[in-house]
Amino acid sequence: MAPARTLALLGGGFSDDDDTLIDDHVLATAGRPRPKICFLPTASGDAQGYIEAFHAAFGARDCEPSHLALFRRTEPDLRTFVLAQDIVYVGGGNTANMLAVWRLHGLDAVLREAYEAGVLLCGISAGACCWFESALSDSFGPPAPLSDGLGLLPGSVCPHYDSEPARRPGYRAAVNSGALPGGWAIDDGAAGVFTDGRPVDVVTRRPGATLRRVSVGEGGAVAETPWDARQLAPKT
């Protein structure tokens, strides 16, 4: 039997939150004891502070953290390295630049293979946008349609849906005009898990934050359908 293909869209995590709830959920979703988790900081230009924050967040936890830098690449065999991971965690930054660098190094094909092999792929902001066919991205300035994703999930996505003022009206307008296909909007504070292309679980660290289906309804108006998110509770 083929392994389940799993992706997680993150509206928070170690770079944004003052708790560990979403990152705890990522580790648990992998379903493995002491999972190997690799951070891809490409979208930030492999910012050293971002890399250090990842290792500070995961270094003392029940996992095996690593990171993969491409701007100062030291790993010669990307395929072997990535396929040995249980989780690939993609950070935020510039989506368009990240995708271009991935393709130059052949990492796009490696990530597709990892997805098919059952490696959990996840990420925040650019790290959520990259998995879809298209996204509302601020790669070139104000949020605008970007049709350049890996296409592991169909349709489009919009991160920071409830926290950045331009996101919700911009995404709704793009879907309404056909500039973007219908898709998913993730609020900050929520995380949505997709298995084999379908959402199967949505969690939140704060009331009201969730994953929303955004599409054009029968009457031609844009409709939002929020998921009933499960509240995450701190470990005791």
C-alpha positions as CSV (number, residue, x, y, z in Angstrom):
1,M,0.0,0.0,0.0
2,A,1.3,3.5,-0.9
3,P,2.0,5.7,2.0
4,A,-0.4,8.6,2.8
5,R,0.7,11.9,1.2
6,T,0.5,14.5,3.9
7,L,0.8,18.3,3.9
8,A,0.2,20.8,6.7
9,L,-0.5,24.5,6.3
10,L,0.7,26.4,9.3
11,G,-0.6,29.8,10.5
12,G,2.1,30.0,13.2
13,G,4.9,28.2,14.8
14,F,8.3,28.9,16.4
15,S,8.9,32.1,14.4
16,D,5.6,33.8,15.4
17,D,4.1,32.3,18.5
18,D,4.8,32.5,22.2
19,D,3.8,28.9,22.8
20,T,4.7,25.6,21.1
21,L,1.2,24.4,20.2
22,I,1.4,24.4,16.4
23,D,4.9,23.0,16.4
24,D,3.9,20.2,18.8
25,H,1.1,19.4,16.5
26,V,3.5,19.1,13.5
27,L,5.7,16.7,15.4
28,A,2.7,14.6,16.5
29,T,1.3,14.6,12.9
30,A,4.4,12.8,11.7
31,G,3.3,9.8,13.7
32,R,6.9,8.6,14.4
33,P,8.9,8.5,17.6
34,R,11.7,11.1,17.6
35,P,11.0,12.3,14.0
36,K,13.7,13.7,11.8
37,I,12.7,17.3,11.0
38,C,14.5,19.4,8.4
39,F,14.0,23.2,8.1
40,L,14.2,24.8,4.7
41,P,14.9,28.6,5.2
42,T,15.2,29.3,1.4
43,A,12.5,31.9,1.3
44,S,14.4,34.1,3.8
45,G,17.6,33.8,1.9
46,D,18.8,31.2,4.4
47,A,18.7,33.9,7.1
48,Q,21.1,32.9,9.9
49,G,18.8,34.2,12.7
50,Y,15.9,32.2,11.3
51,I,18.0,29.0,11.2
52,E,19.1,29.6,14.8
53,A,15.6,30.2,16.0
54,F,14.5,26.9,14.5
55,H,17.3,25.0,16.2
56,A,16.6,26.8,19.5
57,A,12.9,25.8,19.2
58,F,13.4,22.1,18.3
59,G,16.9,21.3,19.6
60,A,15.8,20.3,23.1
61,R,12.6,18.5,21.9
62,D,12.0,14.8,21.2
63,C,13.0,15.1,17.5
64,E,16.2,15.2,15.3
65,P,16.4,18.7,13.8
66,S,18.5,19.8,10.9
67,H,18.4,22.4,8.2
68,L,19.1,22.5,4.5
69,A,20.8,25.7,3.2
70,L,21.0,26.4,-0.6
71,F,22.6,29.8,-0.7
72,R,25.7,28.4,1.0
73,R,25.0,24.8,0.1
74,T,27.1,22.1,1.7
75,E,24.8,19.1,1.1
76,P,25.8,17.4,-2.2
77,D,23.0,14.8,-2.3
78,L,19.7,16.6,-1.8
79,R,17.6,13.5,-2.6
80,T,19.2,11.2,-0.1
81,F,19.1,13.9,2.6
82,V,15.5,14.9,2.1
83,L,14.1,11.4,1.7
84,A,15.7,10.5,5.0
85,Q,13.5,13.0,6.8
86,D,10.2,12.5,8.5
87,I,9.2,16.2,8.3
88,V,10.2,19.0,6.0
89,Y,9.3,22.4,7.5
90,V,9.5,25.3,5.1
91,G,9.9,28.8,6.5
92,G,8.4,32.1,5.4
93,G,9.8,34.8,3.1
94,N,9.7,35.4,-0.6
95,T,7.7,32.6,-2.3
96,A,8.8,33.4,-5.9
97,N,12.4,33.6,-5.1
98,M,12.3,30.4,-3.1
99,L,10.6,28.4,-5.9
100,A,13.2,29.7,-8.4
101,V,16.1,28.6,-6.2
102,W,14.5,25.2,-5.5
103,R,14.1,24.6,-9.3
104,L,17.7,25.6,-10.0
105,H,19.0,23.0,-7.5
106,G,16.4,20.4,-8.5
107,L,14.9,20.5,-5.0
108,D,11.3,20.8,-6.5
109,A,11.5,17.3,-7.9
110,V,13.0,16.0,-4.7
111,L,10.1,17.4,-2.6
112,R,7.6,15.9,-5.0
113,E,9.3,12.5,-4.5
114,A,9.3,13.0,-0.7
115,Y,5.6,13.8,-0.7
116,E,4.8,10.6,-2.6
117,A,7.1,8.7,-0.2
118,G,5.1,9.9,2.9
119,V,7.4,12.6,4.2
120,L,5.2,15.2,6.0
121,L,5.6,18.5,4.2
122,C,4.6,21.7,6.0
123,G,5.3,25.4,6.3
124,I,4.2,28.9,7.2
125,S,3.5,31.7,4.8
126,A,5.7,31.1,1.7
127,G,6.1,27.6,3.2
128,A,2.3,27.1,2.8
129,C,2.0,28.9,-0.6
130,C,4.5,26.7,-2.3
131,W,2.6,23.5,-2.3
132,F,-0.4,24.7,-4.3
133,E,-0.8,25.5,-8.0
134,S,-1.1,29.2,-7.2
135,A,-1.3,31.6,-4.2
136,L,-1.9,35.2,-3.2
137,S,1.7,36.2,-2.6
138,D,3.5,39.4,-1.6
139,S,6.7,38.3,-3.5
140,F,6.6,41.4,-5.7
141,G,5.1,43.9,-3.3
142,P,1.4,44.1,-2.3
143,P,-0.3,40.7,-2.3
144,A,-1.1,39.6,-5.8
145,P,-1.8,36.3,-7.7
146,L,1.2,34.1,-8.2
147,S,0.7,31.0,-10.5
148,D,4.0,29.3,-9.9
149,G,3.6,26.7,-7.2
150,L,4.6,23.1,-7.1
151,G,1.0,21.9,-7.6
152,L,1.0,19.2,-5.0
153,L,-2.4,20.5,-3.9
154,P,-4.9,21.8,-6.5
155,G,-6.2,25.3,-6.6
156,S,-4.9,28.3,-4.6
157,V,-4.1,29.4,-1.1
158,C,-3.9,32.6,0.9
159,P,-1.9,32.8,4.2
160,H,-2.3,35.4,6.9
161,Y,-6.0,35.6,6.0
162,D,-7.2,37.3,9.1
163,S,-4.1,39.3,10.2
164,E,-2.9,41.3,7.2
165,P,-5.6,43.8,6.0
166,A,-4.9,43.3,2.3
167,R,-5.2,39.6,2.3
168,R,-8.9,38.8,2.6
169,P,-10.2,41.4,0.1
170,G,-7.3,40.7,-2.3
171,Y,-7.9,36.9,-2.3
172,R,-11.7,37.2,-2.6
173,A,-11.3,39.6,-5.5
174,A,-8.7,37.3,-7.3
175,V,-11.0,34.3,-6.9
176,N,-14.0,36.3,-8.0
177,S,-12.3,37.5,-11.2
178,G,-10.7,34.2,-12.0
179,A,-7.2,35.5,-11.5
180,L,-6.9,32.7,-9.0
181,P,-8.8,29.4,-8.8
182,G,-10.8,28.7,-5.7
183,G,-8.9,27.3,-2.8
184,W,-8.0,27.7,0.9
185,A,-7.3,30.6,3.3
186,I,-5.4,29.9,6.5
187,D,-5.8,32.2,9.5
188,D,-2.8,33.0,11.7
189,G,-3.1,30.7,14.8
190,A,-4.5,27.8,12.8
191,A,-3.0,24.7,11.1
192,G,-4.7,22.5,8.5
193,V,-3.6,19.0,7.6
194,F,-4.3,17.6,4.1
195,T,-4.0,13.9,3.4
196,D,-4.0,12.7,-0.2
197,G,-5.2,16.2,-1.3
198,R,-8.1,16.5,1.1
199,P,-8.3,18.4,4.4
200,V,-8.6,15.9,7.3
201,D,-7.9,18.0,10.4
202,V,-7.8,21.6,11.4
203,V,-6.5,22.8,14.7
204,T,-6.2,26.3,16.3
205,R,-4.3,27.8,19.2
206,R,-6.8,30.7,19.5
207,P,-10.6,30.9,19.2
208,G,-11.8,32.0,15.8
209,A,-8.8,31.1,13.8
210,T,-9.3,28.3,11.2
211,L,-8.9,27.1,7.6
212,R,-11.5,28.4,5.2
213,R,-12.6,27.1,1.8
214,V,-13.0,30.1,-0.6
215,S,-14.8,29.6,-3.9
216,V,-17.3,31.1,-6.3
217,G,-20.8,30.0,-5.5
218,E,-23.7,29.2,-7.8
219,G,-24.8,32.8,-7.9
220,G,-21.4,34.0,-8.9
221,A,-20.6,35.4,-5.5
222,V,-17.5,34.4,-3.5
223,A,-18.3,32.1,-0.6
224,E,-16.3,31.2,2.5
225,T,-16.8,28.0,4.3
226,P,-14.8,27.8,7.6
227,W,-13.7,24.5,9.0
228,D,-14.7,23.6,12.6
229,A,-11.3,23.8,14.1
230,R,-10.2,21.7,17.1
231,Q,-8.7,23.8,19.9
232,L,-5.2,22.9,20.9
233,A,-4.5,22.6,24.6
234,P,-1.2,23.2,26.3
235,K,0.6,20.1,27.6
236,T,0.3,19.6,31.3
